[in-house]
Amino acid sequence: MNTPSPRFQEFFFSLYEGLPRQGTGNRACAARALALCAELGPAPAIIDLGCGVGGQTWHLAELTVGTITAIDSHAPSIERMRQGIAQRGLAQRITALVGDMAAPPVAPPGGFDLVWSEGALYSVGLAQALAVCHALLRPGGYLAFTDAVWRSDVPPAEVRAGFEADSPTVGRVDDNRAATRAAGFRLADHFPLPDAAWWDDFYTPMTQRINVLRQQHAGDAEAAAILDQLAKEPELHRRFGHHYAYEFFVARKAPAGGAGGN
């Protein structure tokens, strides 16, 4: 894989850090996933892995009354999130930390009731990420995560190339179900994210932000080429979204003295 140029990284972060959220999802999907955590306590201790700028973290704060530890490896995203925490008066409930999802900077492990991660576990590798999540949870705790999955057996080469550049291990829903069970979880349920979860808070503001950046850098050929490249993602989804999906999985770690799941 080619290393992105400094100019590409500059535009990439300028684009993504200006969005309401940095990946697919919405409040309705978060609420549906939380409802599947049937025995979650009234004030759960939650850890949000790969929180980005906090799009889904704000939903969790609205939908629960627990505490949230939000972790991301990108320091500017955490800084923006800390500003949002202060603006929303949530300093008593949300702690934002710069850290590696593969080794979250929390101690002791096994202290969380819910591990949440939207569109981020792939960056660690699903099997390793699931092991990390299992270790973070108390017995009987829940895991809720989204991950890309193929809907078709033979996706177009253009789509496959886009995923393989960033997430080469994308599989089918059954692959993720099996990986979740192998990690010691009992799967509660799973569901695909609807099209609105791709567009409302993600691809529509992304397209708008790209247009703003084009205006700001008019006459800059290198900038135009980079923005054309970044604009490919929403356009690919518009053309080929029926070949893939983001799936929300909700699973549970066995309660103390209980057995693993099916």
TAURSUL-V425101 format. One record per backbone hydrogen bond with DSSP energy under -1.0 kcal/mol. NH is the residue of the N-H (numbers start at 1). CO is the residue of the C=O. E is the energy in kcal/mol with one decimal. If there is no record, write none. Layout:
NH&CO&E + NH&CO&E
//
This chain:
9&5&-2.5 + 10&6&-2.1 + 11&7&-2.1 + 12&8&-3.0 + 13&9&-2.5 + 14&10&-1.9 + 15&11&-2.4 + 16&12&-2.8 + 17&13&-2.3 + 19&16&-1.5 + 25&197&-2.5 + 30&26&-1.9 + 31&27&-2.6 + 32&28&-2.1 + 33&29&-2.5 + 34&30&-2.5 + 35&31&-2.0 + 37&34&-1.6 + 38&36&-1.8 + 40&37&-1.9 + 46&67&-2.9 + 47&114&-2.2 + 48&69&-2.8 + 49&116&-2.7 + 50&71&-1.7 + 51&71&-2.1 + 54&51&-2.1 + 58&54&-2.3 + 60&56&-2.3 + 61&57&-2.2 + 62&58&-1.8 + 63&59&-2.4 + 64&60&-1.5 + 67&44&-1.1 + 68&93&-3.3 + 69&46&-2.7 + 70&95&-3.2 + 71&48&-2.7 + 72&97&-1.8 + 78&74&-1.7 + 79&75&-2.5 + 80&76&-2.3 + 81&77&-2.3 + 82&78&-2.6 + 83&79&-1.8 + 84&80&-2.0 + 85&81&-2.5 + 86&82&-2.1 + 87&83&-2.5 + 88&84&-2.0 + 90&85&-2.5 + 93&90&-1.8 + 94&90&-2.6 + 95&68&-2.6 + 97&70&-3.2 + 99&72&-1.6 + 103&100&-1.4 + 106&104&-2.4 + 112&136&-2.1 + 113&45&-2.4 + 114&45&-1.7 + 115&142&-2.7 + 116&47&-3.1 + 117&144&-2.1 + 123&120&-1.6 + 124&121&-1.7 + 125&121&-1.5 + 129&125&-2.9 + 130&126&-2.8 + 131&127&-1.6 + 132&128&-2.1 + 133&129&-2.6 + 134&130&-2.4 + 135&131&-1.9 + 136&132&-1.4 + 137&133&-1.0 + 138&112&-2.9 + 141&138&-2.4 + 142&113&-2.7 + 143&251&-3.0 + 144&115&-2.7 + 145&249&-2.4 + 146&117&-1.8 + 147&247&-1.6 + 149&245&-2.6 + 150&171&-2.9 + 151&243&-2.9 + 152&243&-1.5 + 160&156&-2.6 + 161&157&-2.6 + 162&158&-1.4 + 163&159&-2.0 + 164&160&-2.9 + 165&161&-1.5 + 167&163&-4.5 + 170&167&-1.3 + 176&172&-1.6 + 177&173&-2.4 + 178&174&-2.3 + 179&175&-2.3 + 180&176&-2.3 + 181&177&-2.1 + 182&178&-2.6 + 183&179&-1.4 + 184&181&-1.9 + 185&180&-1.8 + 186&252&-2.9 + 188&250&-2.7 + 189&250&-1.6 + 191&248&-1.8 + 193&246&-3.1 + 197&194&-1.2 + 198&195&-1.5 + 199&195&-1.5 + 200&196&-2.2 + 203&198&-2.7 + 204&199&-2.2 + 206&202&-2.0 + 207&203&-2.6 + 208&204&-2.1 + 209&205&-2.4 + 210&206&-2.5 + 211&207&-1.9 + 212&208&-1.7 + 213&209&-2.4 + 214&210&-2.2 + 215&211&-1.8 + 216&212&-2.3 + 217&213&-1.6 + 218&215&-1.1 + 220&217&-2.0 + 224&220&-2.4 + 225&221&-2.1 + 226&222&-2.1 + 227&223&-2.6 + 228&224&-2.2 + 229&225&-1.8 + 230&226&-2.3 + 231&227&-2.0 + 232&229&-1.1 + 235&231&-1.3 + 236&232&-3.1 + 237&233&-2.0 + 238&234&-2.1 + 239&235&-1.9 + 240&236&-3.3 + 241&237&-1.9 + 243&240&-2.5 + 244&241&-1.1 + 245&149&-2.5 + 247&147&-2.6 + 248&191&-3.5 + 249&145&-3.3 + 250&189&-2.5 + 251&143&-2.9 + 252&186&-2.6 + 253&141&-3.1 + 258&255&-3.0
//
